[in-house]
Amino acid sequence: MLRLMLRIRRFEEKLAELFKRGKLPGFVHLYIGEEAVAVGACSALREDDRITSTHRGHGHVIAKGADVSRMMAELLGKEAGYCRGKGGSMHTVDFSLGIMGTNGIVGGGIPIAVGSAWGDRQLGRDTVTVSFFGDGASNQGVFFEGMNLAAIWKLPVIFLCENNGYTEWTPTEKLTAGRISDRGVPFGIPSVQVDGNDVISVHEAVSEAVGRARAGEGPSLIEARTYRWHGHNEGEEAFSGPYRPEEEIEEWKGKDPITTFAARLVEQGVFAREEIERVDAEEKERIEDAVRFAVESAYPDPEEALMHLFYDERPRLQQEVNR
Ligand SMILES: Cc1ncc(C[n+]2csc(CCOP(=O)(O)OP(=O)(O)O)c2C)c(N)n1
């Protein structure tokens, strides 16, 4: 868990650096500060379980097993990337790892997750789908429509809201009434709020929800309270102006999910401080390798600009239905 959180942190720090140097095309939304949610959740899943992700999705896909070299290649627009460099940050997909895609449409992953869970049910699979989404997305109609269908059909789906306190540049309490975790209650969906900076709390809540989903007991809603250290997107200061008090940012940095978990592991004698430093050094090296791989990879052929835009799963699905 610690290694994966460090991998996400170092990957994203590198993206921030590349963005500042003008080396990264397009927008990126960094996940730094929220790593415990993705890692706590995905560590409760099997490889054949699925996730749907968001515009702030690098952490989710790394936690679900994505290779950082292929991700870096995708972000740099190279052919060796997950979508041959044609998708970028908000379209990273690998169905073989159960990654149903990062998604630039706020709330867009929710109906995909419900559909995925319905499909699994129809095909008699015991897989579970986790839908990550933000507090802003919890105000979208598809969230309520998705919860309704998942509840009446008892679908194996987990709605995992990452409440990081802001929807773009607006504080959550100015947009969002009541507690997000209460929103599952009218649908009869077991709902909890957890400390999203505590990887173990997230892991335990998701494990419980997974157990219910696999047992045919239907959906769950988890609201994980956390905070993003960086802006809504990199470079936002060009147009956003200051909108968060410095003390607030500093207070949340004091609750860093990585340093607090590392300190706990050292205190409990699970790892020595030097071992953690070694793991961190390995992850930094992995990210340097990823950048080298991506920089050296080729751009896709312009002649292929309109190819590979749709994934056709029908032949494989047909085989499964025939079985
Ligand atoms: C349907 C839709 N509406 C608006 C936007 C513009 N937009 C992009 S990110 C964002 C805020 C999302 O906030 P939240 O769901 O809390 O996620 P966070 O950025 O905090 O992780 C908005 C409004 C969009 N991409 N899609």
The ligand as an SDF file (V2000), in Angstrom:
LIG
                    3D

 26 27  0  0  0  0  0  0  0  0999 V2000
  -20.7240   17.2840  -16.9220 C   0  0  0  0  0  0  0  0  0  0  0  0
  -19.5780   18.2390  -16.6360 C   0  0  0  0  0  0  0  0  0  0  0  0
  -19.8480   19.4490  -16.0980 N   0  0  0  0  0  0  0  0  0  0  0  0
  -18.8410   20.3090  -15.8160 C   0  0  0  0  0  0  0  0  0  0  0  0
  -17.5430   19.9780  -16.1060 C   0  0  0  0  0  0  0  0  0  0  0  0
  -16.4010   20.9450  -15.7540 C   0  0  0  0  0  0  0  0  0  0  0  0
  -15.6990   20.4380  -14.5520 N   0  0  0  0  0  0  0  0  0  0  0  0
  -14.5670   19.7300  -14.6680 C   0  0  0  0  0  0  0  0  0  0  0  0
  -14.0000   19.2030  -13.1930 S   0  0  0  0  0  0  0  0  0  0  0  0
  -15.2750   19.9400  -12.3730 C   0  0  0  0  0  0  0  0  0  0  0  0
  -15.3790   19.8710  -10.8730 C   0  0  0  0  0  0  0  0  0  0  0  0
  -15.5080   18.4920  -10.3740 C   0  0  0  0  0  0  0  0  0  0  0  0
  -15.5180   18.5280   -8.9700 O   0  0  0  0  0  0  0  0  0  0  0  0
  -15.5350   17.2090   -8.1290 P   0  0  0  0  0  0  0  0  0  0  0  0
  -16.5330   16.2600   -8.6990 O   0  0  0  0  0  0  0  0  0  0  0  0
  -15.7050   17.6070   -6.7120 O   0  0  0  0  0  0  0  0  0  0  0  0
  -14.1010   16.5710   -8.3760 O   0  0  0  0  0  0  0  0  0  0  0  0
  -12.6690   17.1490   -7.9680 P   0  0  0  0  0  0  0  0  0  0  0  0
  -12.2200   18.0120   -9.1130 O   0  0  0  0  0  0  0  0  0  0  0  0
  -12.8110   17.9100   -6.7010 O   0  0  0  0  0  0  0  0  0  0  0  0
  -11.8140   15.9310   -7.8220 O   0  0  0  0  0  0  0  0  0  0  0  0
  -16.1270   20.5730  -13.2570 C   0  0  0  0  0  0  0  0  0  0  0  0
  -17.3520   21.3100  -12.8680 C   0  0  0  0  0  0  0  0  0  0  0  0
  -17.3030   18.7170  -16.6940 C   0  0  0  0  0  0  0  0  0  0  0  0
  -16.0620   18.3080  -16.9860 N   0  0  0  0  0  0  0  0  0  0  0  0
  -18.3270   17.8610  -16.9180 N   0  0  0  0  0  0  0  0  0  0  0  0
  1  2  1  0
  2  3  1  0
  2 26  2  0
  3  4  2  0
  4  5  1  0
  5  6  1  0
  5 24  2  0
  6  7  1  0
  7  8  2  0
  7 22  1  0
  8  9  1  0
  9 10  1  0
 10 11  1  0
 10 22  2  0
 11 12  1  0
 12 13  1  0
 13 14  1  0
 14 15  2  0
 14 16  1  0
 14 17  1  0
 17 18  1  0
 18 19  2  0
 18 20  1  0
 18 21  1  0
 22 23  1  0
 24 25  1  0
 24 26  1  0
M  CHG  1   7   1
M  END
$$$$
